Amino acid sequence: LANVTYKELKNLLNSKKIMLIDVRETWEIVEYGKIPGSVNIPLGEALQMHPKDFKEKYNEVKPSKSDSLVFSCLAGVRSKKALDMAMSLGFNSAQHYAGGWKEWATYEFSEKKQEN
């Protein structure tokens, strides 16, 4: 249940029902790109921040414990850590995208090739 697939993630993003949190470092996003619609919040202690500080730092409303969150990273290792941390803080609707940016990019670029 805690894992989402590429297709599920695409549908969830289209539905706007989730907040996709990319937990990679900011430089990684700059260098490699990101999943459209994701928010970059490095793994740190963000979910334990005060909502006001969170808003100031990330320019996003801090998710509440009932929000549907999906974490992603490069290949699923850090997002799994973020998921475990979120669950321990009571974010019971949290999931992670195990394929991460690597899988997303592979699918996206192969789809674009097929369209041409």
VEXLUM-953470 format. One record per atom (N, C-alpha, C): residue number from 0; chain; atom name; x, y, z. Coordinates in steps of 0.001 Angstrom, whole numbers, always signed. Layout:
// VEXLUM-953470
i, ch, at, c1, c2, c3
NUM, A, CA, X, Y, Z
...
// end
This chain:
// VEXLUM-953470
i, ch, at, c1, c2, c3
0, A, N, +821, -1227, +0
0, A, CA, +0, +0, +0
0, A, C, +845, +1262, +0
1, A, N, +1999, +1181, +664
1, A, CA, +2804, +2394, +792
1, A, C, +3560, +2747, -492
2, A, N, +3658, +1796, -1421
2, A, CA, +4354, +2052, -2688
2, A, C, +3396, +2487, -3774
3, A, N, +3751, +3516, -4521
3, A, CA, +2954, +3854, -5701
3, A, C, +3777, +3578, -6948
4, A, N, +3102, +3173, -8005
4, A, CA, +3772, +2911, -9275
4, A, C, +3799, +4192, -10100
5, A, N, +4535, +4138, -11182
5, A, CA, +4617, +5272, -12103
5, A, C, +3225, +5700, -12575
6, A, N, +2421, +4726, -13012
6, A, CA, +1078, +5042, -13531
6, A, C, +183, +5627, -12443
7, A, N, +241, +5034, -11255
7, A, CA, -558, +5554, -10135
7, A, C, -153, +6991, -9813
8, A, N, +1151, +7228, -9830
8, A, CA, +1637, +8560, -9513
8, A, C, +1150, +9580, -10540
9, A, N, +1204, +9208, -11812
9, A, CA, +717, +10110, -12859
9, A, C, -750, +10456, -12633
10, A, N, -1561, +9436, -12334
10, A, CA, -2988, +9662, -12089
10, A, C, -3209, +10535, -10860
11, A, N, -2459, +10269, -9802
11, A, CA, -2589, +11061, -8579
11, A, C, -2210, +12513, -8829
12, A, N, -1134, +12733, -9589
12, A, CA, -715, +14103, -9886
12, A, C, -1768, +14820, -10723
13, A, N, -2337, +14105, -11701
13, A, CA, -3388, +14704, -12530
13, A, C, -4618, +15050, -11712
14, A, N, -4910, +14232, -10710
14, A, CA, -6098, +14456, -9886
14, A, C, -5883, +15581, -8882
15, A, N, -4628, +15999, -8688
15, A, CA, -4268, +17039, -7720
15, A, C, -4655, +16663, -6284
16, A, N, -4768, +15375, -6023
16, A, CA, -5207, +14939, -4697
16, A, C, -4033, +14675, -3759
17, A, N, -2823, +14780, -4263
17, A, CA, -1670, +14494, -3413
17, A, C, -681, +15639, -3441
18, A, N, +218, +15611, -2483
18, A, CA, +1365, +16493, -2497
18, A, C, +2561, +15574, -2710
19, A, N, +3259, +15775, -3821
19, A, CA, +4444, +14972, -4105
19, A, C, +5667, +15728, -3600
20, A, N, +6350, +15141, -2643
20, A, CA, +7498, +15778, -2028
20, A, C, +8774, +15086, -2490
21, A, N, +9598, +15839, -3201
21, A, CA, +10883, +15310, -3649
21, A, C, +11899, +15620, -2572
22, A, N, +12458, +14575, -1949
22, A, CA, +13325, +14781, -790
22, A, C, +14806, +14866, -1152
23, A, N, +15107, +14944, -2455
23, A, CA, +16510, +15100, -2846
23, A, C, +17011, +16490, -2464
24, A, N, +18327, +16656, -2509
24, A, CA, +18920, +17966, -2263
24, A, C, +18587, +18887, -3431
25, A, N, +18518, +20187, -3143
25, A, CA, +18145, +21151, -4173
25, A, C, +19065, +21094, -5390
26, A, N, +20358, +20890, -5178
26, A, CA, +21291, +20851, -6316
26, A, C, +20984, +19702, -7262
27, A, N, +20462, +18599, -6716
27, A, CA, +20127, +17453, -7562
27, A, C, +18982, +17795, -8510
28, A, N, +18014, +18537, -7973
28, A, CA, +16866, +18946, -8781
28, A, C, +17334, +19872, -9903
29, A, N, +18200, +20825, -9527
29, A, CA, +18717, +21777, -10503
29, A, C, +19464, +21030, -11606
30, A, N, +20265, +20045, -11201
30, A, CA, +21087, +19333, -12165
30, A, C, +20308, +18338, -13013
31, A, N, +19389, +17603, -12406
31, A, CA, +18743, +16506, -13131
31, A, C, +17303, +16772, -13541
32, A, N, +16672, +17723, -12882
32, A, CA, +15263, +17962, -13172
32, A, C, +14377, +17329, -12126
33, A, N, +13053, +17572, -12250
33, A, CA, +12132, +17032, -11250
33, A, C, +10821, +16613, -11885
34, A, N, +10064, +15855, -11144
34, A, CA, +8749, +15429, -11611
34, A, C, +7834, +16640, -11575
35, A, N, +7197, +16978, -12699
35, A, CA, +6323, +18164, -12714
35, A, C, +5250, +18052, -11628
36, A, N, +5077, +19137, -10882
36, A, CA, +4069, +19126, -9825
36, A, C, +4630, +18747, -8470
37, A, N, +5905, +18363, -8432
37, A, CA, +6474, +17993, -7134
37, A, C, +7016, +19221, -6414
38, A, N, +7151, +19093, -5114
38, A, CA, +7685, +20157, -4279
38, A, C, +9001, +19646, -3717
39, A, N, +10052, +20439, -3801
39, A, CA, +11344, +19995, -3279
39, A, C, +11499, +20388, -1825
40, A, N, +11473, +19387, -960
40, A, CA, +11691, +19603, +465
40, A, C, +12720, +18572, +910
41, A, N, +13998, +18971, +989
41, A, CA, +15040, +18014, +1351
41, A, C, +14719, +17278, +2653
42, A, N, +15207, +16069, +2723
42, A, CA, +14784, +15108, +3754
42, A, C, +14763, +15615, +5181
43, A, N, +15756, +16363, +5588
43, A, CA, +15787, +16937, +6925
43, A, C, +14627, +16750, +7875
44, A, N, +14328, +17785, +8582
44, A, CA, +13324, +17728, +9648
44, A, C, +12061, +18491, +9260
45, A, N, +11840, +18641, +7970
45, A, CA, +10778, +19541, +7508
45, A, C, +9413, +19258, +8117
46, A, N, +9068, +17979, +8276
46, A, CA, +7730, +17669, +8776
46, A, C, +7576, +18016, +10255
47, A, N, +8693, +18288, +10907
47, A, CA, +8615, +18670, +12321
47, A, C, +8675, +20180, +12507
48, A, N, +8791, +20905, +11396
48, A, CA, +8872, +22362, +11481
48, A, C, +7521, +22974, +11850
49, A, N, +7581, +24161, +12419
49, A, CA, +6373, +24923, +12687
49, A, C, +5778, +25338, +11335
50, A, N, +4435, +25278, +11187
50, A, CA, +3808, +25608, +9897
50, A, C, +4246, +26966, +9337
51, A, N, +4422, +27949, +10203
51, A, CA, +4825, +29277, +9748
51, A, C, +6236, +29244, +9153
52, A, N, +7147, +28547, +9841
52, A, CA, +8526, +28425, +9346
52, A, C, +8552, +27650, +8036
53, A, N, +7727, +26612, +7980
53, A, CA, +7640, +25779, +6791
53, A, C, +7223, +26618, +5588
54, A, N, +6179, +27413, +5783
54, A, CA, +5658, +28262, +4714
54, A, C, +6724, +29244, +4241
55, A, N, +7429, +29846, +5201
55, A, CA, +8471, +30809, +4846
55, A, C, +9594, +30152, +4060
56, A, N, +9985, +28966, +4478
56, A, CA, +11136, +28311, +3862
56, A, C, +10799, +27702, +2501
57, A, N, +9650, +27064, +2397
57, A, CA, +9336, +26305, +1174
57, A, C, +8265, +26941, +308
58, A, N, +7673, +28019, +823
58, A, CA, +6598, +28690, +94
58, A, C, +5434, +27750, -215
59, A, N, +5191, +26833, +684
59, A, CA, +4100, +25866, +560
59, A, C, +3444, +25751, +1929
60, A, N, +2163, +25404, +1923
60, A, CA, +1496, +25149, +3193
60, A, C, +1975, +23804, +3730
61, A, N, +2352, +23789, +4983
61, A, CA, +2818, +22534, +5573
61, A, C, +1686, +21509, +5537
62, A, N, +1965, +20302, +5049
62, A, CA, +897, +19299, +4990
62, A, C, +404, +18914, +6390
63, A, N, -874, +18599, +6460
63, A, CA, -1402, +18127, +7735
63, A, C, -1320, +16609, +7746
64, A, N, -1515, +16032, +8922
64, A, CA, -1322, +14585, +9057
64, A, C, -2323, +13771, +8252
65, A, N, -3437, +14402, +7871
65, A, CA, -4427, +13648, +7095
65, A, C, -4220, +13801, +5584
66, A, N, -3287, +14685, +5193
66, A, CA, -3042, +14882, +3763
66, A, C, -2409, +13652, +3125
67, A, N, -2702, +13460, +1852
67, A, CA, -2070, +12372, +1111
67, A, C, -740, +12859, +566
68, A, N, +326, +12298, +1086
68, A, CA, +1657, +12690, +661
68, A, C, +2304, +11537, -89
69, A, N, +3069, +11867, -1112
69, A, CA, +3918, +10864, -1745
69, A, C, +5330, +11430, -1746
70, A, N, +6282, +10627, -1304
70, A, CA, +7674, +11047, -1298
70, A, C, +8391, +10410, -2473
71, A, N, +9311, +11159, -3073
71, A, CA, +10152, +10563, -4103
71, A, C, +11565, +11084, -3947
72, A, N, +12529, +10352, -4502
72, A, CA, +13915, +10808, -4498
72, A, C, +14531, +10349, -5808
73, A, N, +15773, +9914, -5786
73, A, CA, +16407, +9478, -7023
73, A, C, +16013, +8044, -7356
74, A, N, +16122, +7165, -6373
74, A, CA, +15861, +5752, -6661
74, A, C, +15162, +5015, -5523
75, A, N, +14502, +5756, -4639
75, A, CA, +13665, +5103, -3635
75, A, C, +14245, +4919, -2254
76, A, N, +15539, +5197, -2074
76, A, CA, +16136, +4959, -763
76, A, C, +15755, +6056, +234
77, A, N, +15994, +7308, -161
77, A, CA, +15679, +8418, +750
77, A, C, +14176, +8607, +921
78, A, N, +13417, +8333, -148
78, A, CA, +11960, +8499, -22
78, A, C, +11386, +7478, +959
79, A, N, +11988, +6294, +1019
79, A, CA, +11539, +5278, +1981
79, A, C, +11840, +5763, +3396
80, A, N, +13001, +6380, +3582
80, A, CA, +13353, +6959, +4894
80, A, C, +12359, +8050, +5274
81, A, N, +12039, +8905, +4292
81, A, CA, +11096, +9998, +4542
81, A, C, +9726, +9440, +4899
82, A, N, +9335, +8368, +4200
82, A, CA, +8054, +7722, +4471
82, A, C, +8012, +7198, +5904
83, A, N, +9080, +6493, +6297
83, A, CA, +9133, +5950, +7659
83, A, C, +9052, +7064, +8691
84, A, N, +9764, +8167, +8410
84, A, CA, +9754, +9299, +9336
84, A, C, +8349, +9903, +9417
85, A, N, +7724, +10091, +8255
85, A, CA, +6386, +10681, +8219
85, A, C, +5391, +9800, +8970
86, A, N, +5473, +8489, +8740
86, A, CA, +4575, +7553, +9417
86, A, C, +4754, +7645, +10928
87, A, N, +6005, +7745, +11364
87, A, CA, +6269, +7797, +12804
87, A, C, +5745, +9096, +13413
88, A, N, +5589, +10136, +12570
88, A, CA, +5053, +11411, +13054
88, A, C, +3530, +11456, +12942
89, A, N, +2931, +10375, +12431
89, A, CA, +1482, +10303, +12358
89, A, C, +876, +10672, +11015
90, A, N, +1713, +10789, +9975
90, A, CA, +1176, +11046, +8632
90, A, C, +753, +9702, +8028
91, A, N, -482, +9308, +8338
91, A, CA, -885, +7949, +8003
91, A, C, -1240, +7727, +6543
92, A, N, -1419, +8814, +5793
92, A, CA, -1752, +8665, +4378
92, A, C, -528, +8814, +3481
93, A, N, +657, +8756, +4082
93, A, CA, +1877, +8946, +3299
93, A, C, +2233, +7684, +2519
94, A, N, +2803, +7890, +1340
94, A, CA, +3273, +6797, +490
94, A, C, +4598, +7219, -125
95, A, N, +5260, +6287, -808
95, A, CA, +6436, +6746, -1553
95, A, C, +6476, +6099, -2926
96, A, N, +7120, +6814, -3821
96, A, CA, +7282, +6360, -5192
96, A, C, +8670, +5741, -5288
97, A, N, +8698, +4410, -5185
97, A, CA, +9967, +3690, -5084
97, A, C, +10839, +3847, -6330
98, A, N, +10211, +4032, -7488
98, A, CA, +10985, +4156, -8726
98, A, C, +11801, +5428, -8786
99, A, N, +11299, +6458, -8135
99, A, CA, +12009, +7723, -8065
99, A, C, +12239, +8398, -9413
100, A, N, +13094, +9404, -9372
100, A, CA, +13374, +10193, -10576
100, A, C, +13930, +9315, -11696
101, A, N, +14752, +8315, -11342
101, A, CA, +15336, +7442, -12366
101, A, C, +14261, +6772, -13200
102, A, N, +13296, +6154, -12521
102, A, CA, +12246, +5449, -13243
102, A, C, +11363, +6437, -14010
103, A, N, +10989, +7523, -13341
103, A, CA, +10135, +8533, -13970
103, A, C, +10762, +9019, -15283
104, A, N, +12038, +9392, -15208
104, A, CA, +12729, +9913, -16383
104, A, C, +12771, +8869, -17494
105, A, N, +13015, +7612, -17128
105, A, CA, +13057, +6538, -18125
105, A, C, +11729, +6438, -18861
106, A, N, +10629, +6402, -18104
106, A, CA, +9294, +6317, -18721
106, A, C, +8987, +7549, -19559
107, A, N, +9245, +8715, -18983
107, A, CA, +8898, +9959, -19672
107, A, C, +9655, +10093, -20987
108, A, N, +10952, +9789, -20959
108, A, CA, +11743, +9974, -22169
108, A, C, +11419, +8915, -23206
109, A, N, +11045, +7707, -22773
109, A, CA, +10693, +6697, -23766
109, A, C, +9329, +7023, -24385
110, A, N, +8428, +7610, -23594
110, A, CA, +7126, +8019, -24150
110, A, C, +7300, +9123, -25183
111, A, N, +8187, +10069, -24865
111, A, CA, +8418, +11171, -25808
111, A, C, +9020, +10656, -27109
112, A, N, +9917, +9681, -27021
112, A, CA, +10511, +9096, -28222
112, A, C, +9439, +8482, -29101
113, A, N, +8488, +7797, -28457
113, A, CA, +7436, +7125, -29223
113, A, C, +6540, +8125, -29944
114, A, N, +6369, +9305, -29332
114, A, CA, +5483, +10301, -29940
114, A, C, +6092, +10889, -31208
115, A, N, +7419, +10966, -31274
115, A, CA, +8068, +11619, -32429
115, A, C, +8019, +10755, -33682
// end
